[in-house]
């Protein structure tokens, strides 16, 4: 039996023990997934009373790529943005508010009581269609869809 197993391994008929995926960029370097070559375009959303959340409405993200999402409230109303499904489909690196870095385990929503900006940095993970929206709203302009591929 040992000689049969050895013969199969030597002839290359056995399946490889491990598979390796191609890197997202040529040299991820010390920063790994957070390397500059692995970063997608920044995404900007605006929370303002009676205005669309984003002009674009739909964003396509690559699974395994690193992104920054800037959410800016203009202070015209107390508004929140919610998307538990989206937040479960990403790995959150950090949320920066007023130069304070928060590294959360989980997020369901962010609420802005006054004008300000929150910067979220994350790695897209789970493929599918995920939505961020203003809670209680039903209009298409009050939501943003992220398609992770």
N, C-alpha and C positions, 0 to 999 in steps of 0.2 A: 504494500500500500504506500509506504514511504517513497519508493522509487517511482510510482505512478505520479504522485503529487509533485515530486521534484521534476519529473519529465514535463509535466504540464506547465510548471512555472518557468522552466528553462526554454520551452518553445514559445512562450509568450501567449499561450491560449488562456491563461487565467486573467480574470478581470483585475484591473489595478486596485490596490488597497485603498488609495485615497484619490479624490478628484480635487483639482484646484481650479478656482474661477479666475478669470482674467481680471486684473485690477481696473478700476474705473479711470485711472490715469497712469501714465508710465511709471511715475515714481511717487507713491504716496508719502514717502519720507517719514520723518519722526512724528508728524502730526496725524498720520493715518487717514481716516475718513474725513478729518477736518482740514486736510491739506488744501491749499489754494487751488490746485488743479482739479479738485473734486467739487468745487462750489458752483451752484447754479446762480442764475440772475436773482438779485434781491427782489422781494415782493413787497409792495406798499399798499396798505389798506387805510381808508379814512373813515372814522366814525363821526358823522355829522348829521344833525337832524334834517330829515327830508332829502338827503343826498345819497347817491349810490355808494355802496361799500367799496367798490372798485369799478373802474371803467372797463376792465378786461372781463371780469365775471368768472372765467374759467382759466385755470393754470394747469399745465402738464408738468409733473415732477418725475424725476428718475429715481427709482428705488436705489438706495445706497449713496445718493448724492446729498451734499450739505447745502442748506439754504438759510437765508435770513429773511424774516418776516417782520416788517415794521408796521405797527398799528398805531395810527395817530388819531387822537380825539381832538376836535376843535373846541370843545367846551360848550357847544350850543345846547346840549342836553345830557342828562345822565344816561349813558349807553353802555351796553355790554356786548361782547361777542362770545358766542358759545359754539362748541363743536366737539363733544366728547368722542365721537367716532373719528374725527380727524386727529385729535390729540392722542388717541390710542394707536393710530397708524404711523406715528413718528416716534423717533427717539429724541427727546428734548435735551439739548445741551444746556441751554440757560435762557432765562428771561432777564433782560436788563431794563430797569425802571429807575430813572433819575440816578444813573451811574451806580446803582446797586444791583449786583448780580445774584440771581436766585437760580438754584439748580433743583427744580422740582422733580418728584417721583411721578406725579400725575397732575393734570390740569383738565378741568371741564370748561371753564370760561374765565374771561377777564372782564372786569367792570371798571369804567372810567367815570368818576364823579366830577372831574374837571378836565381841562385841556392837558394834554401830555402825550408822550410816546412810550410804547413798550416795544422792545426789540427782542424777538424770539429767534434763537438759532437752533436748528434741528437737522436731523438726518431723516429723510423720507424712507420708510421701511415697508409698510404693508400695501401691496398693490390694490387698486380699486378706486372708487369715486367717493370722496369724503367732502363734507360741507362744513363751512364756518358761516354762522348767520347771527343776525341781531335777534335775540330771543323775543318771541311773540310776534315777529314780523312774518308776513306771507309773501311779500313782493320779491321778484327775482333780483331786483337791484339791491336787496338787503341781505344777500347771501353771496358767498364765493365758493366755487367748487374746485377741489384739487383732485386731479386724476393722477394717481401714482402708478407708473408703469414699471 
